[in-house]
Amino acid sequence: MRVLLLNLSAGSLDATQRALAGQGYQIITVSGSTVEEILALSPEILVTEATPSDCGLSAQVKAHSHAGPSVKVEVIVHGGALERARALDLGADDVLSFPFDEVEFAARIRARFRERQPQEELMTMLKYAVQREHYADIAVESLSGGTVSRRRFWLIPALLGLTALAALFMAISTRSSRKATLQLRAEIARLNNGLQPQVDLLQRAAESGSRIDTNSRSGSTTRDSLRAQSDDLRKRAATADGANADALKKQLLDTQNRLAQLEKEEKIAETIVHKYGPSVCLLHVVVEFEDKQTGRPLQVAVDANGKPQVDEKGMAQLDVGGPGPRLQVDAFGTGFLAGVDGTLLTNHHVAEPWWHDDELKRLLDQGVNPLVLYYEAYFPGRAAAIRAKLGRISSEADVATLKLETPAPPDAEPLELDARSEASVTGEPVVLMGYPTGVEGILARANSDVLSKIAGEAQDFSQIMSRIASQQLIRPTTTQGHIGDVLQDKIVYDAATTSGGSGGPLFNKRGRVIGINFAVLRGFGGSNLAIPARYATELLK
């Protein structure tokens, strides 16, 4: 059982080592190590302190521990409830204030190991399941006398006997219809036009609204808590005397400084939103697919009544040349104006939604080509979308450009990128702007009457978007945070976002774009990643 003590101060290190002494753990103490060096030590539990750089480093360690259960992170803070709450928001598994009781600390470490045990057992089961699936593939291949398409057999139960495997192989291989082999997961099929129930959209919009409300309340909750704490300390200091009064005055000054800093950061965010919000657009990308063999578009297979066909496994059936609607996937992301000629910056995976998408890869492996039917850019307050076309795609990072086919709105000005290393400083505040949760997030902010009307009238995403834009409901969401770490190819920060926020600009306190949001570290809540601006400036040259 390996515990890694990362970048601990002298007092914390001494107390931690005493608490864990004689517990049977392998204790490793490191300082100034990189993510790769830490991962090479294979820690099971990581103990660190709540500095922005250490939280960013531990976030990356946790996100990259793919070989087994994720590393559990225990954070030591030098402060009270607010500091503990922030560490938890940054994704720590547990937080403890210094100085701490050594017996309690040891008990918390034991609890972290107990949490890992079910994960380790599951990983072991999955390992053996993968091995059994591999053996099943070999058995099927030997029975067929040739190579087996792995896609056809990904649903084969791992424990089927050879006789059952042979029967299943014969049943599949004797089908002559190409339609029977072109299948897609039901959850992808539900993204197609006409397959997404409106009640699902309403439900997810409500859930998105809840998440947005939670994010928007977090800053005001912290501010209100600091104000209440300041008032309480002021009253206590007024009646205290001697050393106790001096200590209370010191706490009061610290609280007031933190409150002033928070209010200053909120004013910076308000300025950025007012000035640059009109330049940040919602991107709607509509993707179709064509059969490589025939060059004809893929369609959703329908029955005599025009309803989509699904098999007993819930798999949607696809067709070529049938009467059903074309298979379309609607993807959403964020873009922003980066040039007076109408150039937009976004992510590669927004411009080509199938890029590094495991779910869509299953379809492409069937001999299918993806193609973008069209791009639409929805700017805040505009009644209609502006069509765009693909510009350039970076070969070095998840960055791409689009080009508007007609001029951008007059109030949208190109955002200024700052690629200098000194523009991104660990610990400094940042503002992130974008459209997390895409169309669902926008619907979530509409009142219930508008939401019901839109969902009731619209038949597909294009109609939904048209109605949303006509009512001028499109505006970006803004969240605030701080930089946790600055690396060569990424910026780690804790401003909240989620899918749909990809491609959004990350501003520093001077209102310059220092990065393009591209990923969420889901295993370490509140920590997200941005592509440094230098990759974008190189693409724009």
PLY file of the C-alpha trace (Angstrom):
ply
format ascii 1.0
element vertex 541
property float x
property float y
property float z
element edge 540
property int vertex1
property int vertex2
end_header
0.00 0.00 0.00
1.86 2.99 -1.36
1.33 6.56 -0.07
3.00 9.45 -1.89
3.66 12.68 0.03
3.83 15.44 -2.60
5.31 18.90 -2.03
4.42 19.03 1.68
5.72 21.87 3.86
8.01 20.97 6.75
5.26 21.03 9.39
2.78 19.01 7.35
5.43 16.48 6.32
6.56 15.89 9.89
2.98 15.42 11.18
2.04 13.16 8.26
5.06 10.90 8.69
4.37 10.54 12.42
0.71 9.70 11.75
1.54 6.99 9.20
4.53 5.50 11.01
4.08 1.81 11.84
0.91 1.48 9.74
2.48 -0.85 7.17
2.47 1.65 4.30
5.26 2.28 1.83
5.83 6.03 2.26
7.42 7.96 -0.60
8.26 11.64 -0.24
8.77 13.73 -3.40
9.06 17.39 -4.25
9.10 19.16 -7.61
8.25 16.00 -9.58
6.49 15.95 -12.95
3.28 14.04 -13.69
5.25 11.32 -15.48
7.67 10.92 -12.56
4.78 10.65 -10.10
2.90 8.11 -12.22
6.08 6.03 -12.51
5.96 5.60 -8.71
2.43 4.09 -8.96
0.97 5.74 -5.86
-2.36 4.54 -4.53
-2.93 7.56 -2.30
-1.46 11.02 -2.86
-1.19 13.48 0.02
-0.56 17.11 -0.93
-1.32 20.66 0.16
-3.93 23.01 -1.28
-1.78 25.32 -3.37
-3.01 26.00 -6.93
0.01 24.34 -8.52
-0.18 21.22 -6.34
-3.93 20.84 -6.93
-3.36 21.17 -10.67
-0.57 18.58 -10.57
-2.61 16.11 -8.54
-5.55 16.65 -10.93
-3.40 15.52 -13.83
-2.05 12.54 -11.89
-5.58 11.45 -11.06
-6.79 11.94 -14.62
-3.93 9.96 -16.15
-4.03 6.93 -13.83
-5.79 4.79 -16.44
-4.19 1.44 -15.71
-6.24 0.81 -12.58
-8.36 2.59 -9.97
-7.71 6.33 -9.92
-5.33 7.73 -7.31
-7.09 8.91 -4.17
-6.13 12.47 -3.23
-5.94 13.65 0.40
-5.43 17.42 0.68
-4.07 19.31 3.68
-5.20 22.93 3.94
-3.94 25.74 6.14
-7.27 27.32 6.93
-10.87 26.62 7.82
-14.15 25.66 6.18
-13.75 27.90 3.12
-10.35 26.46 2.28
-11.63 22.91 2.77
-14.64 23.62 0.55
-12.42 24.98 -2.22
-10.17 21.91 -2.10
-13.21 19.65 -2.39
-14.49 21.72 -5.32
-11.13 21.17 -6.99
-11.75 17.42 -6.80
-9.99 16.23 -3.65
-11.32 12.96 -2.23
-10.85 14.24 1.32
-9.58 17.39 3.04
-8.11 18.01 6.49
-7.09 21.29 8.13
-3.61 21.71 9.60
-2.80 21.18 12.42
-4.68 17.87 12.51
-5.07 14.98 14.93
-2.63 12.26 13.86
-4.95 9.41 14.84
-7.76 10.91 12.75
-5.42 11.43 9.79
-4.33 7.76 9.86
-8.00 6.69 9.98
-8.79 8.83 6.94
-5.96 7.21 4.97
-7.30 3.76 5.88
-10.73 4.89 4.64
-9.21 5.92 1.30
-7.73 2.43 0.89
-11.12 0.86 1.67
-12.66 3.01 -1.07
-10.10 1.72 -3.57
-10.76 -1.96 -2.83
-14.06 -2.31 -4.80
-12.45 -0.49 -7.73
-9.49 -2.84 -7.70
-11.78 -5.87 -7.62
-13.78 -4.47 -10.56
-10.61 -3.82 -12.55
-9.53 -7.40 -11.96
-12.92 -8.69 -13.15
-12.73 -6.50 -16.26
-9.23 -7.73 -16.98
-10.38 -11.34 -16.98
-13.50 -10.44 -18.98
-11.32 -8.89 -21.68
-9.15 -11.98 -21.73
-12.21 -14.23 -22.12
-13.54 -12.02 -24.93
-10.17 -12.32 -26.67
-10.32 -16.10 -26.41
-13.88 -16.05 -27.76
-12.73 -14.05 -30.80
-9.99 -16.59 -31.44
-12.51 -19.42 -31.20
-14.87 -17.75 -33.67
-12.03 -17.04 -36.08
-10.88 -20.66 -36.00
-14.42 -21.87 -36.64
-14.88 -19.50 -39.58
-11.50 -20.21 -41.10
-10.73 -16.53 -41.53
-10.59 -13.09 -39.97
-13.56 -12.01 -37.89
-14.84 -8.44 -37.77
-14.56 -7.41 -34.15
-17.48 -5.06 -34.55
-19.85 -7.96 -35.25
-18.95 -9.74 -32.06
-18.54 -6.99 -29.49
-21.81 -8.06 -27.82
-20.90 -11.77 -27.60
-21.16 -12.91 -23.96
-17.75 -13.85 -22.65
-18.87 -17.25 -21.35
-20.60 -18.64 -24.46
-19.49 -22.14 -25.32
-17.92 -23.05 -28.66
-21.15 -24.57 -29.97
-23.13 -21.42 -29.25
-20.38 -19.31 -30.81
-20.43 -21.42 -33.95
-24.22 -21.13 -34.23
-24.09 -17.36 -33.72
-21.35 -17.02 -36.34
-23.37 -18.97 -38.89
-26.45 -16.86 -38.19
-24.57 -13.61 -38.75
-22.44 -14.67 -41.68
-25.39 -15.97 -43.72
-27.23 -12.63 -43.71
-27.08 -11.08 -47.15
-28.58 -7.69 -46.41
-26.07 -4.89 -45.83
-28.67 -3.23 -43.62
-28.28 -5.98 -41.03
-24.59 -5.22 -40.56
-24.90 -1.44 -40.35
-25.88 -0.98 -36.72
-25.33 1.83 -34.28
-25.74 2.10 -30.53
-29.23 3.14 -29.54
-27.96 6.20 -27.66
-26.32 7.52 -30.84
-29.43 6.78 -32.87
-31.49 8.89 -30.49
-29.44 11.90 -31.61
-30.87 11.56 -35.11
-33.61 13.82 -36.40
-36.98 12.49 -35.32
-35.57 9.98 -32.83
-35.09 12.24 -29.81
-38.24 12.37 -27.68
-39.18 15.90 -26.71
-39.78 14.84 -23.12
-36.14 13.73 -22.94
-35.03 17.14 -24.16
-37.20 18.88 -21.57
-35.88 16.66 -18.80
-32.24 17.18 -19.75
-32.82 20.92 -20.10
-34.12 20.98 -16.53
-31.08 19.03 -15.35
-28.78 21.42 -17.22
-30.55 24.34 -15.57
-29.88 22.82 -12.17
-26.16 22.50 -12.95
-26.01 26.07 -14.27
-27.75 27.39 -11.15
-25.29 25.49 -8.96
-22.30 26.99 -10.79
-23.72 30.50 -10.75
-24.50 30.28 -7.02
-21.03 29.10 -6.03
-19.40 32.53 -6.37
-22.18 34.38 -4.54
-22.20 31.72 -1.81
-18.48 32.23 -1.19
-18.92 36.02 -1.16
-21.84 35.87 1.27
-19.91 33.48 3.51
-16.91 35.81 3.62
-19.13 38.78 4.44
-20.82 36.88 7.26
-17.45 35.74 8.57
-16.15 39.33 8.42
-19.14 40.67 10.38
-18.74 37.97 13.02
-15.01 38.61 13.45
-15.60 42.37 13.69
-18.10 41.89 16.54
-15.84 39.46 18.39
-12.78 41.68 18.00
-14.69 44.66 19.42
-15.28 42.87 22.75
-12.00 40.93 22.99
-8.79 42.12 24.62
-5.12 41.28 24.70
-3.64 38.56 22.49
-7.08 37.23 21.60
-8.07 40.61 20.16
-4.90 40.78 18.08
-5.55 37.27 16.65
-9.14 38.18 15.79
-8.05 41.41 14.10
-5.53 39.46 12.02
-8.24 36.99 10.94
-10.55 39.92 10.16
-7.93 41.59 7.97
-7.27 38.33 6.11
-11.00 37.77 5.52
-11.50 41.33 4.31
-8.56 41.01 1.91
-10.00 37.78 0.46
-13.43 39.41 0.10
-11.92 42.43 -1.65
-10.00 40.14 -4.01
-13.14 38.17 -4.82
-15.15 41.32 -5.53
-12.32 42.63 -7.73
-12.32 39.39 -9.73
-16.10 39.58 -10.15
-15.80 43.12 -11.56
-13.16 41.88 -14.00
-15.54 39.11 -15.09
-18.41 41.59 -15.57
-16.21 43.75 -17.79
-15.12 40.78 -19.90
-18.70 39.54 -20.33
-20.00 42.97 -21.36
-17.17 43.67 -23.82
-16.44 40.27 -25.34
-19.65 38.26 -24.90
-21.05 39.28 -28.34
-18.00 37.63 -29.99
-18.60 34.16 -28.49
-20.95 31.99 -30.56
-22.72 28.65 -30.23
-21.70 26.26 -33.00
-24.19 23.76 -34.39
-22.51 21.07 -36.49
-24.68 18.65 -38.47
-22.94 15.45 -39.56
-24.12 12.89 -42.11
-22.60 9.58 -43.17
-22.22 7.80 -46.48
-21.57 4.19 -47.33
-18.08 3.79 -48.80
-19.22 1.00 -51.10
-22.07 2.84 -52.78
-21.42 6.48 -51.94
-25.05 6.76 -50.83
-26.11 8.36 -47.53
-26.92 6.20 -44.51
-30.52 6.25 -43.40
-32.47 5.14 -40.37
-34.30 1.90 -41.19
-38.05 2.24 -40.67
-40.94 -0.19 -40.66
-44.13 -0.02 -42.71
-45.50 2.62 -40.35
-42.41 4.80 -40.70
-41.12 4.10 -37.20
-37.40 3.41 -36.57
-36.51 -0.26 -36.40
-34.56 -1.57 -33.42
-33.60 -5.14 -32.66
-33.97 -7.10 -29.43
-30.74 -5.57 -28.14
-32.06 -2.05 -28.59
-29.76 -1.48 -31.56
-31.05 0.96 -34.16
-31.00 -0.45 -37.67
-29.46 1.57 -40.48
-30.23 1.40 -44.17
-28.90 2.45 -47.57
-31.42 3.41 -50.25
-34.48 2.86 -48.08
-37.39 5.19 -47.31
-36.17 6.28 -43.87
-34.68 9.67 -42.91
-30.97 10.25 -43.33
-28.79 9.48 -40.34
-27.69 12.80 -38.84
-25.81 13.62 -35.66
-26.16 17.10 -34.19
-23.07 18.29 -32.31
-22.70 21.51 -30.34
-19.67 23.47 -29.24
-18.35 26.97 -28.72
-16.43 29.24 -31.05
-15.26 32.84 -30.96
-14.38 35.51 -33.48
-10.62 35.73 -34.02
-10.29 37.75 -37.22
-11.91 40.68 -38.99
-12.39 38.41 -42.01
-14.88 36.27 -40.07
-12.43 33.62 -38.86
-13.65 31.65 -35.85
-11.52 29.62 -33.46
-12.77 26.39 -31.92
-11.60 22.81 -31.25
-10.74 20.18 -33.84
-13.19 17.82 -32.15
-15.94 20.44 -32.55
-15.20 21.04 -36.24
-15.02 17.27 -36.87
-17.14 15.65 -34.13
-16.03 12.14 -35.08
-12.38 12.97 -34.32
-11.27 10.85 -31.33
-14.91 9.92 -30.63
-15.03 6.24 -29.64
-18.79 5.97 -30.11
-18.81 7.29 -33.67
-15.70 5.25 -34.48
-17.84 2.12 -34.11
-19.91 3.34 -37.02
-16.94 4.46 -39.12
-15.34 1.05 -38.71
-18.31 -0.39 -40.62
-17.08 1.20 -43.85
-18.73 4.58 -43.46
-17.44 8.06 -44.30
-18.49 11.05 -42.14
-19.10 14.47 -43.66
-20.29 17.77 -42.27
-23.56 18.77 -43.86
-23.23 22.34 -42.57
-21.89 24.57 -39.78
-24.05 27.20 -38.12
-22.77 29.96 -35.82
-25.30 31.53 -33.45
-24.14 34.83 -31.98
-25.78 36.32 -28.85
-28.91 38.34 -29.50
-29.10 37.45 -33.20
-32.34 36.16 -34.73
-30.68 33.79 -37.18
-27.55 31.70 -37.63
-24.62 32.51 -39.88
-23.40 29.62 -42.03
-19.69 28.81 -41.90
-17.23 26.52 -43.65
-14.19 24.64 -42.42
-10.94 26.59 -42.45
-7.79 24.96 -41.07
-7.07 22.19 -38.57
-3.96 22.15 -36.39
-1.71 19.11 -36.61
-0.27 19.86 -33.17
-3.25 20.52 -30.92
-7.04 20.25 -30.65
-7.61 23.55 -32.49
-9.38 24.44 -35.74
-10.73 27.46 -37.59
-14.03 28.08 -39.36
-14.82 30.92 -41.76
-18.14 32.77 -41.68
-19.81 32.93 -45.08
-21.33 36.35 -44.35
-20.02 39.17 -42.09
-20.12 38.80 -38.33
-22.56 40.93 -36.31
-21.35 44.53 -35.95
-21.05 44.29 -32.15
-18.81 41.20 -32.39
-15.14 42.17 -32.44
-12.19 39.80 -32.83
-10.82 38.71 -29.47
-7.18 39.41 -28.75
-4.99 36.37 -28.14
-1.99 36.58 -25.79
0.47 33.77 -26.46
3.22 35.10 -24.15
4.28 32.78 -21.34
3.88 35.59 -18.80
0.21 35.99 -19.78
-0.69 32.73 -17.99
0.38 32.70 -14.35
-0.39 29.96 -11.84
-2.82 31.17 -9.17
-4.18 34.11 -11.18
-7.92 34.47 -11.86
-9.43 33.43 -15.19
-12.82 33.82 -16.87
-14.24 31.11 -19.13
-17.01 31.83 -21.61
-18.98 29.30 -23.64
-22.09 27.18 -24.07
-21.81 24.23 -21.67
-24.50 21.57 -22.31
-25.20 23.22 -25.70
-28.83 23.67 -26.65
-30.01 22.08 -23.40
-28.25 24.78 -21.36
-29.92 27.50 -23.40
-33.36 25.93 -23.00
-32.71 25.54 -19.29
-32.38 29.32 -18.91
-35.67 29.98 -20.74
-38.89 30.20 -18.76
-41.08 27.11 -18.68
-43.70 28.50 -21.10
-41.11 29.25 -23.77
-39.43 25.91 -23.19
-42.66 23.95 -23.58
-43.64 25.90 -26.69
-40.30 25.35 -28.41
-40.15 21.66 -27.56
-43.77 21.17 -28.58
-43.52 22.86 -31.98
-40.05 21.89 -33.18
-39.53 18.57 -34.91
-35.71 18.52 -35.01
-32.67 20.37 -33.71
-32.56 22.79 -36.65
-36.10 23.96 -35.90
-35.33 24.16 -32.18
-32.27 26.31 -32.87
-34.21 28.56 -35.23
-36.89 29.21 -32.60
-34.32 29.79 -29.85
-32.44 32.30 -32.00
-35.61 34.11 -33.10
-36.44 34.75 -29.44
-32.85 35.97 -28.81
-32.25 33.41 -26.09
-28.68 32.61 -27.09
-26.01 34.02 -24.79
-22.86 32.44 -23.38
-22.43 31.22 -19.84
-19.54 32.69 -17.84
-17.68 31.01 -14.99
-14.70 32.15 -12.94
-11.76 30.33 -11.43
-8.01 30.28 -11.08
-5.11 28.77 -12.98
-3.88 25.60 -11.26
-0.88 24.92 -13.50
0.67 26.08 -16.76
2.32 23.40 -18.87
3.89 23.40 -22.32
0.79 22.09 -24.08
-2.06 22.83 -21.67
-3.39 25.18 -19.01
-5.10 23.64 -15.96
-7.81 25.76 -14.31
-10.91 25.34 -12.16
-13.56 27.48 -13.89
-16.51 25.13 -14.29
-17.68 23.84 -17.68
-18.89 20.66 -19.39
-19.53 19.25 -22.88
-20.64 22.02 -25.24
-18.14 24.38 -23.64
-15.41 22.99 -25.89
-13.84 25.74 -27.97
-14.65 28.51 -25.49
-12.13 31.33 -24.84
-10.24 31.39 -21.53
-9.50 35.00 -20.50
-6.89 36.23 -18.05
-7.56 39.18 -15.77
-6.44 41.61 -18.50
-9.20 40.42 -20.85
-6.85 38.58 -23.20
-7.53 35.08 -24.51
-4.79 32.83 -23.13
-6.34 29.48 -24.02
-9.10 27.52 -25.74
-11.07 25.14 -23.53
-10.88 21.57 -24.77
-11.27 19.00 -21.99
-12.74 18.28 -18.57
-10.83 16.18 -16.04
-13.90 14.20 -15.00
-12.03 12.19 -12.39
-10.99 15.37 -10.63
-13.97 17.68 -10.40
-13.53 21.37 -11.11
-10.28 21.01 -13.05
-10.38 21.65 -16.79
-7.85 21.99 -19.58
-7.23 24.63 -22.24
-4.98 24.68 -25.29
-2.47 27.55 -24.87
-3.09 30.49 -27.19
0.21 30.01 -29.03
-1.23 27.00 -30.88
-4.09 29.18 -32.11
-1.85 32.05 -33.19
0.29 29.63 -35.19
-2.83 28.29 -36.91
-4.02 31.81 -37.74
-0.74 32.82 -39.44
0 1
1 2
2 3
3 4
4 5
5 6
6 7
7 8
8 9
9 10
10 11
11 12
12 13
13 14
14 15
15 16
16 17
17 18
18 19
19 20
20 21
21 22
22 23
23 24
24 25
25 26
26 27
27 28
28 29
29 30
30 31
31 32
32 33
33 34
34 35
35 36
36 37
37 38
38 39
39 40
40 41
41 42
42 43
43 44
44 45
45 46
46 47
47 48
48 49
49 50
50 51
51 52
52 53
53 54
54 55
55 56
56 57
57 58
58 59
59 60
60 61
61 62
62 63
63 64
64 65
65 66
66 67
67 68
68 69
69 70
70 71
71 72
72 73
73 74
74 75
75 76
76 77
77 78
78 79
79 80
80 81
81 82
82 83
83 84
84 85
85 86
86 87
87 88
88 89
89 90
90 91
91 92
92 93
93 94
94 95
95 96
96 97
97 98
98 99
99 100
100 101
101 102
102 103
103 104
104 105
105 106
106 107
107 108
108 109
109 110
110 111
111 112
112 113
113 114
114 115
115 116
116 117
117 118
118 119
119 120
120 121
121 122
122 123
123 124
124 125
125 126
126 127
127 128
128 129
129 130
130 131
131 132
132 133
133 134
134 135
135 136
136 137
137 138
138 139
139 140
140 141
141 142
142 143
143 144
144 145
145 146
146 147
147 148
148 149
149 150
150 151
151 152
152 153
153 154
154 155
155 156
156 157
157 158
158 159
159 160
160 161
161 162
162 163
163 164
164 165
165 166
166 167
167 168
168 169
169 170
170 171
171 172
172 173
173 174
174 175
175 176
176 177
177 178
178 179
179 180
180 181
181 182
182 183
183 184
184 185
185 186
186 187
187 188
188 189
189 190
190 191
191 192
192 193
193 194
194 195
195 196
196 197
197 198
198 199
199 200
200 201
201 202
202 203
203 204
204 205
205 206
206 207
207 208
208 209
209 210
210 211
211 212
212 213
213 214
214 215
215 216
216 217
217 218
218 219
219 220
220 221
221 222
222 223
223 224
224 225
225 226
226 227
227 228
228 229
229 230
230 231
231 232
232 233
233 234
234 235
235 236
236 237
237 238
238 239
239 240
240 241
241 242
242 243
243 244
244 245
245 246
246 247
247 248
248 249
249 250
250 251
251 252
252 253
253 254
254 255
255 256
256 257
257 258
258 259
259 260
260 261
261 262
262 263
263 264
264 265
265 266
266 267
267 268
268 269
269 270
270 271
271 272
272 273
273 274
274 275
275 276
276 277
277 278
278 279
279 280
280 281
281 282
282 283
283 284
284 285
285 286
286 287
287 288
288 289
289 290
290 291
291 292
292 293
293 294
294 295
295 296
296 297
297 298
298 299
299 300
300 301
301 302
302 303
303 304
304 305
305 306
306 307
307 308
308 309
309 310
310 311
311 312
312 313
313 314
314 315
315 316
316 317
317 318
318 319
319 320
320 321
321 322
322 323
323 324
324 325
325 326
326 327
327 328
328 329
329 330
330 331
331 332
332 333
333 334
334 335
335 336
336 337
337 338
338 339
339 340
340 341
341 342
342 343
343 344
344 345
345 346
346 347
347 348
348 349
349 350
350 351
351 352
352 353
353 354
354 355
355 356
356 357
357 358
358 359
359 360
360 361
361 362
362 363
363 364
364 365
365 366
366 367
367 368
368 369
369 370
370 371
371 372
372 373
373 374
374 375
375 376
376 377
377 378
378 379
379 380
380 381
381 382
382 383
383 384
384 385
385 386
386 387
387 388
388 389
389 390
390 391
391 392
392 393
393 394
394 395
395 396
396 397
397 398
398 399
399 400
400 401
401 402
402 403
403 404
404 405
405 406
406 407
407 408
408 409
409 410
410 411
411 412
412 413
413 414
414 415
415 416
416 417
417 418
418 419
419 420
420 421
421 422
422 423
423 424
424 425
425 426
426 427
427 428
428 429
429 430
430 431
431 432
432 433
433 434
434 435
435 436
436 437
437 438
438 439
439 440
440 441
441 442
442 443
443 444
444 445
445 446
446 447
447 448
448 449
449 450
450 451
451 452
452 453
453 454
454 455
455 456
456 457
457 458
458 459
459 460
460 461
461 462
462 463
463 464
464 465
465 466
466 467
467 468
468 469
469 470
470 471
471 472
472 473
473 474
474 475
475 476
476 477
477 478
478 479
479 480
480 481
481 482
482 483
483 484
484 485
485 486
486 487
487 488
488 489
489 490
490 491
491 492
492 493
493 494
494 495
495 496
496 497
497 498
498 499
499 500
500 501
501 502
502 503
503 504
504 505
505 506
506 507
507 508
508 509
509 510
510 511
511 512
512 513
513 514
514 515
515 516
516 517
517 518
518 519
519 520
520 521
521 522
522 523
523 524
524 525
525 526
526 527
527 528
528 529
529 530
530 531
531 532
532 533
533 534
534 535
535 536
536 537
537 538
538 539
539 540
